[in-house]
């Protein structure tokens, strides 16, 4: 059990770092006027693109994996500890983002600059906090579909992902993420016993045998510009989930690296909700000084800036998490302490732990 949870926490830690890195590349690095020709901008952009099939699909697969027991709890429990909680956190941090982004109007991200746009982001056109809204919706979908055979649900979710990725439906804001990632949440949910076996049987040989042709296929897809072919995105991302579970299981063989990544993986919520405003403020503060560095130094800085900025942003998020109160800020305010009904099929005490921790921050199987 400990080993299985280590690979999952490592995976969450890596995924949230990759989320921050992607935003650093797109909203910071590529928005600075470097005034010099540097090959590192294109290189970082390519790295970010190649990691797209892994980052959010694996994040949702691990979230579904942790949700496998929770969805079997009574509706009144799920309604508060999952659905209401994630919708509350989404609404709270959308207000925070809207306020802070008004201070940095030049930062390149969607913002609610009118009341109507704020209401749209709150309901039908999610902002860059869409992962929280997606979790609330996915819990409802998973709960109401418990009696539906998993293959049917997976096929329907795959089709939805394929339709959205092929741009056959309108996906304003980050609505496309809602459509595309349900299938991966369900893969984790239904694959509660499969994913641990993939992790336990991981080997470097298997990783190389799959990763090498996979990377080649990604390069071909990017070169031909066929990412919108029907079914291609979810299929490629499912392979990426398999590779991610394999790789991060192998990573757990290094104790120091595992400790560092699991520490982040168990605190992904504060990083997720706070990293964008922090990045916006840092970008506003640093873009001027960077643009006025000597030319040669500017080229050198462009090579390492995304890695350094990502590290700084993650560190600030984790430090703020230490001093900010969990109640109201990172969790639904407590109603009152009442015993929580156990799920009907949970046979052991370890499987009936409390469901009050955010799924982005927990390390059990709920």
Residue pairs with C-beta under 8 A, 6 or more apart in sequence:
1 350
3 199
3 200
3 252
4 196
4 199
4 200
5 363
5 364
5 365
6 252
6 258
6 262
7 199
7 245
7 248
7 249
7 251
7 252
8 62
8 65
8 66
8 199
8 265
8 363
9 261
9 262
9 265
9 266
9 363
10 248
10 251
10 252
10 258
10 261
10 262
10 265
11 58
11 62
11 244
11 245
11 248
11 265
12 59
12 62
12 264
12 265
12 266
12 268
12 360
13 260
13 261
13 262
13 263
13 264
13 265
13 266
13 268
14 244
14 248
14 261
14 265
15 54
15 55
15 56
15 58
15 59
15 62
15 268
16 59
16 264
16 265
16 268
16 271
16 272
16 314
17 264
17 310
17 314
18 51
18 54
18 55
19 55
19 56
19 59
19 271
19 272
19 275
20 271
20 275
20 279
20 310
20 313
20 314
21 48
21 51
21 306
21 307
21 310
22 48
22 51
22 52
22 55
23 128
23 275
23 276
23 279
24 279
24 306
24 309
24 310
24 313
25 44
25 45
25 47
25 48
25 306
26 48
26 108
27 107
27 108
27 109
27 276
27 279
27 280
27 283
28 279
28 282
28 283
28 287
28 305
28 306
28 309
29 41
29 44
29 302
29 305
29 306
29 309
30 41
30 45
31 108
31 283
31 287
32 283
32 287
32 290
32 291
33 287
33 291
34 41
34 290
34 291
34 298
34 299
34 302
35 291
35 295
35 298
36 295
36 298
36 299
38 298
38 299
38 302
38 303
40 299
40 302
40 303
41 302
44 306
46 222
49 222
50 215
50 218
50 219
50 222
53 218
53 233
53 236
53 237
53 239
53 240
54 237
54 240
54 241
54 243
54 244
56 131
56 177
56 181
56 184
57 181
57 184
57 237
57 238
57 240
57 241
58 184
58 240
58 241
58 244
58 245
59 131
60 134
60 138
60 181
60 182
60 184
60 185
60 188
61 184
61 185
61 187
61 188
61 191
61 195
61 241
61 245
62 188
63 135
63 138
63 185
63 188
63 359
63 360
64 138
64 142
64 184
64 185
64 186
64 187
64 188
64 189
64 190
64 191
65 188
65 189
65 191
65 192
65 195
65 365
66 188
66 359
66 362
66 364
66 365
66 366
67 82
67 138
67 139
67 142
67 185
67 188
67 189
67 359
67 366
68 188
68 189
68 192
68 365
68 366
69 343
69 346
69 351
69 352
69 365
69 366
70 78
70 81
70 82
70 139
70 343
70 355
70 359
70 366
71 78
71 139
71 142
71 143
71 146
71 189
72 146
72 343
72 344
72 345
72 346
73 340
73 341
73 342
73 343
73 355
74 341
75 143
77 340
77 341
77 355
78 139
78 143
78 355
80 332
80 335
81 332
81 340
81 355
81 356
82 135
82 136
82 139
82 355
82 359
83 136
83 139
83 140
84 136
84 332
85 136
85 331
85 332
85 358
86 132
86 133
86 135
86 136
86 139
86 358
87 132
87 133
87 136
88 332
89 132
89 269
89 273
89 330
89 331
89 332
89 358
90 122
90 126
90 129
90 132
90 133
90 136
91 122
92 328
92 329
93 129
93 132
93 273
94 112
94 118
94 121
94 122
94 127
94 129
96 273
96 277
97 111
97 127
97 128
97 129
97 276
97 277
98 111
98 112
98 118
100 277
100 280
100 281
101 107
101 109
101 111
101 277
101 280
102 111
102 113
103 281
104 280
104 281
104 283
104 284
105 111
106 284
107 280
107 283
107 284
109 128
109 276
109 280
110 121
110 127
110 128
110 173
110 174
112 118
112 120
112 121
112 127
120 173
121 127
121 173
124 175
125 172
125 173
125 174
125 175
126 133
126 134
126 173
126 174
126 175
126 177
126 178
127 173
127 174
128 174
128 276
129 272
129 273
130 173
130 174
130 175
130 177
130 178
131 177
131 272
132 272
132 273
133 178
134 177
134 178
134 181
134 182
134 185
135 359
137 178
138 182
138 185
138 186
141 182
142 185
142 186
142 189
145 153
150 186
150 190
153 186
153 190
154 183
154 186
154 187
154 190
157 182
157 183
157 186
158 183
158 231
158 234
160 179
160 180
160 182
160 183
161 179
161 180
161 181
161 182
161 183
161 233
161 234
162 230
162 231
162 232
162 233
162 234
163 169
163 179
163 230
164 171
164 176
164 179
164 180
165 176
165 180
165 227
165 228
165 232
165 233
165 234
166 228
166 229
166 230
166 231
166 233
167 228
168 230
169 179
171 179
180 233
180 234
183 234
183 238
184 237
184 238
184 241
187 238
187 241
188 195
192 365
195 245
198 242
198 245
198 246
198 249
199 245
199 246
199 248
199 249
200 249
202 245
202 246
202 247
202 249
202 250
203 246
203 250
204 250
206 246
207 243
207 246
207 247
207 250
210 239
210 242
210 243
210 246
211 243
211 247
214 236
214 239
214 240
214 243
217 236
218 236
221 227
221 232
221 236
226 232
227 233
251 257
251 258
251 261
252 258
262 363
264 271
264 314
264 318
265 363
266 361
266 362
266 363
267 318
267 321
267 361
268 360
268 361
269 330
269 358
269 360
269 361
270 317
270 318
270 320
270 321
270 324
270 330
270 361
271 314
271 317
271 318
271 321
272 360
273 330
274 316
274 317
274 320
274 321
275 313
275 314
275 317
278 313
278 316
278 317
279 309
279 313
282 309
282 312
282 313
290 298
290 301
290 305
291 298
293 301
321 330
324 330
327 333
327 334
330 358
330 361
331 356
331 357
331 358
334 356
340 354
340 355
342 352
343 351
343 352
346 352
350 364
351 365
351 366
353 364
353 366
355 366
359 366
